[in-house]
């Protein structure tokens, strides 16, 4: 396995993990164990790393960081919508 495929595998796994998290939030309609602070910190980190990837002209890194930023934003929005639901 070349380094390129290792990176592609990691990228796919990160995307799948975020998709599962979003699907659980949408299906259960509650955000009990999620932390807004953690999501905000993740968004800040993703924004910084996306800017770095774009400045370095790293297409694969830019794609994964753009996806991570978008997914974290969706999770944060869903958390805010479902934060008061307990049942």
N, C-alpha and C positions, 0 to 999 in steps of 0.2 A: 504494500500500500504506500503510495507516494504521499508526501506532505500535503499536496493539493487535496487528495481524497480524505485525509484526516481532517482538514479544515472544513470540507463540505459535510462530512459526517457530523462534526461538532455543530455546524450551523443548522443542520436539519434537526438535531436533537434539541437545541435551544428553541427553535421555532415550535416544535411539537410540544415542548413543556409549556410554553406560553399559551398555545392554542387549547391545551387541556385545562389550564387554569381559567381561561376565559369561559370555556364551555361549562365548567363546574359552576362558576358565578352566575351565568345565564340560566342554567338549569335549576339550581337551588334557590336563586333569587335572594341570597343572603351572603353577607361578607364577614361573618363572625370572627374568624381568626386572622384576617388581614390587617396589616398596619398601613395607615396612610403615610406615616413618616417614612417607612421602608419604600413605598411606591414612589414618593417624591425623591428620595435619595437615589433610587434606581433610575428615575427619569433624568436626574441631574447627571449621573454618571454616564448614561446612554447618550445624552446630548453632548457631553464633553468628548466621549470616545467617537461619536459620529463626526464631530467637527475635526478631530484628529485624523480619522480615516479619510475624510474628504480632502484635507490639506495634504495628506501623504499620497493621495491618488491610489487608494487601496479599494478596488471595487467590491471584493467579497466581504471585507471587513465593513465597508460602508453599507452594504445590503443588510448584513446581520444587525448592525447597530441601528439602522433605520427601522427594521422590523421590531427590534427590542424596544425602541423608543415608542413606536406606535402601539405595540401590545401593552406596554406599561401604562400608557395613557388610557387605553380602553379599560384596563383593570382598575385604574384609579377612578375613572368615571363610574364604572359599575359599582365600585366600593362605595362611592358617595351616594349613589342611588339606593343601594341595598343596605346601607350601614345601620339603619334602625330596625330592620326586620330580624326577628328572632325565630319565627316559625316557618 
